Amino acid sequence: MHAVLLPGDREVSIVDRPLPAPGPGEVLIRTRASAICRSDMGLYTGGSAIVGGGGAGKGLVVPGHEPAGEVAELGPGVKGLAVGDRVAGYLPIGCMRCEHCLSGYLMLCNEWRCLGFDVDGGDADYHVLPAQNCLPLPDEISFVGGALMTDMVGSQYHIQRVLGVRGGMTVGVFGLGPMGAAAVMVARAFGARVIAVDLIDARLDLAKRLGAELTVNSRQHDPVSALREATAGVGVDVAIDCSGAPAGQNAALDAAAKRGAVAFVGESRKTEVNPSDQIIRKLLTVVGGWYFPLGEWAEISRFVVENELPVEELVTHRFPLSDAAEAFRAFDARETEKAVFTWE
């Protein structure tokens, strides 16, 4: 089979590898879609990977933490799955014994490993998953849609559900990359009024198509003033930062209403804030948004199907695996938004 490796320094290798054999409790998946994520860029450049062990970013692990495909073979002891089943891949792999795993939050396990960073991921013709990480795909959801739901849509559904996003609320979304675009789509499906903020007009145009009532180009206008003006001076009920940039994170804190909520979703190493003025004296709820618990997948799937969410509109480019070098180059250069490898 063919597989992608990222040795670092923006190199991409496509190698021939033997078909992997599923072990006890594991499943072999024929990959049909695998999405590229901004967090993959640490592997691509050879810089600091957001997650991952010693093999991450050194060309030792196949990337791809957002895959979907068909069950090709069952390992010993696997129950409840059959060859031909359509599944998406749940990216955290946990010990399945600790309190976090047993409550479905595998990414909080002290022994967790990440698909595509610690273990071979979906940027290959086939990949192996633990049986519990195989998320069933409804017939109404394509492989591409399923791949995107395992990170962006699922993560946004979970954090907005935690914050109680609903009709009558105003949600501000800062940073309209793929995660921010998903935030707009999910918030609108929950019934909220959405205001979207970014520097790039093309992203703002997509946000309008996905349901944003108002868009703000923060290169041309002060986003905090714009959001306050749009809410009669009150501020937004929920602000979701998907940029990971200090300016976006601070704008989200400043634009949130008193007794409102802010979610930090964009990955970030360091940001300076003023807790007294931005959080304490506003009685803000500030949370981190990172992935979804395993048991929430059925809800997420129903939410997408029942609301007919146009998940595939988040994709701007599709590539065959043979064009992996160009796909990563274009994504790194921000010539694409969400890019996906597909096996037609």
HELIX and SHEET records of a PDB file:
HELIX    1   1 ARG A   38  ASP A   40  5                                   3    
HELIX    2   2 MET A   41  THR A   45  1                                   5    
HELIX    3   3 GLU A   99  LEU A  102  1                                   4    
HELIX    4   4 LEU A  106  LEU A  108  5                                   3    
HELIX    5   5 ALA A  131  ASN A  133  5                                   3    
HELIX    6   6 PHE A  143  LEU A  148  1                                   6    
HELIX    7   7 MET A  149  VAL A  153  3                                   5    
HELIX    8   8 GLY A  154  VAL A  162  1                                   9    
HELIX    9   9 PRO A  178  ALA A  189  1                                  12    
HELIX   10  10 ASP A  201  ARG A  209  1                                   9    
HELIX   11  11 PRO A  223  ALA A  230  1                                   8    
HELIX   12  12 PRO A  246  ALA A  255  1                                  10    
HELIX   13  13 PRO A  275  GLN A  278  1                                   4    
HELIX   14  14 ILE A  280  LYS A  282  5                                   3    
HELIX   15  15 LEU A  294  GLU A  296  5                                   3    
HELIX   16  16 TRP A  297  GLU A  306  1                                  10    
HELIX   17  17 VAL A  311  LEU A  314  5                                   4    
HELIX   18  18 LEU A  321  ASP A  323  5                                   3    
HELIX   19  19 ALA A  324  ASP A  332  1                                   9    
SHEET    1   A 2 HIS A   2  GLY A   8  0                                        
SHEET    2   A 2 GLU A  11  ASP A  16 -1                                        
SHEET    1   B 5 TYR A 126  PRO A 130  0                                        
SHEET    2   B 5 GLU A  26  ILE A  36 -1                                        
SHEET    3   B 5 PRO A  67  LEU A  74 -1                                        
SHEET    4   B 5 ARG A  86  GLY A  89 -1                                        
SHEET    5   B 5 CYS A 134  PRO A 136 -1                                        
SHEET    1   C 4 TYR A 126  PRO A 130  0                                        
SHEET    2   C 4 GLU A  26  ILE A  36 -1                                        
SHEET    3   C 4 LYS A 338  THR A 342 -1                                        
SHEET    4   C 4 VAL A 315  PHE A 319  1                                        
SHEET    1   D 2 PRO A  92  ILE A  93  0                                        
SHEET    2   D 2 ARG A 113  CYS A 114 -1                                        
SHEET    1   E 6 LEU A 214  ASN A 217  0                                        
SHEET    2   E 6 ARG A 193  ASP A 198  1                                        
SHEET    3   E 6 THR A 170  PHE A 174  1                                        
SHEET    4   E 6 VAL A 236  ASP A 241  1                                        
SHEET    5   E 6 ALA A 256  PHE A 264  1                                        
SHEET    6   E 6 THR A 285  GLY A 288  1                                        
END                                                                             
